[in-house]
Amino acid sequence: MIKIFAGYDPREAQGFHVFMESAIRHTKGSFAIIPLCGAQKDGTNTFTYARFLVPSLCNFKGTAIFLDASDMLVRADLAELAALADPHYAVQVVQHEYRTQNPVKYIGTEMEVTNKDYPRKNWSSVVIWNCEHPKNAWLDAEVIQEISGSFLHRFSWLNDSEIGALPPEWNRLIGEQTGDAKLAHFTLGIPALSYYRDCEYTEEWHDAADRATAVPLEMVKVD
């Protein structure tokens, strides 16, 4: 079974349910989604640091996937992503190399924040974790509370050769990049926010939102 740890932020609860609906709709095989949420020491999301606990949460066994989730729309079978796992690497990520065109994100909301450029930006938003890799064995809750975010999000405990590259369509940054997306990442803000209501894949996002919140038909009583 595919094990997926999904970032959940209560301020983007609608986005999380859209992610869930789109994941279920497109993924044919069995998979488990484990929400990640909790108090964090800083950052704009409640799962900013929790993603680095995935190997520990898996008892340092097997393979697991982390996805930001709350601002993502699944457009392909997640089994395709899981099939890319390669035990030669400690982690596998989409290795974005870009400078943001948008100096502010979450515009018009309480989450509005400066959108800074930094090395390996957004690499940690989609991660295939090799939980058994020896270089990941030191990642536990105590360490993560002590280590800086920049060190963690840049995977600085790993050599470059231990970081595998995933195809870019598995973490397409909407509003920053063009091209097909198997996983659309609304890193600037989800289409539910008025400023981003006309971004790419908006219609698909709202279709998923409608399915996620649809009122079920009443059961018909049979005599």
ABEGO torsion letter per residue (X at the ends): XBBBBBBBBAAAAAAAAAAAAAAAAABABBBBBBBBBEBBABEABAAAAAAAAAAAAAGGBEBBBBBAGAABBBABBAAAAAAABBAABABBBBBBBBBBABABBGBGBAABBBBBBBBGBGAAABBBBBAABAAAAABBAAAAAABBAAAAAAGAABBAAABBBBBAAABBBBGABBEBBABBBBAAEBAABAAAAABBGAAAAAAAAAAAABBBBBBBBBX
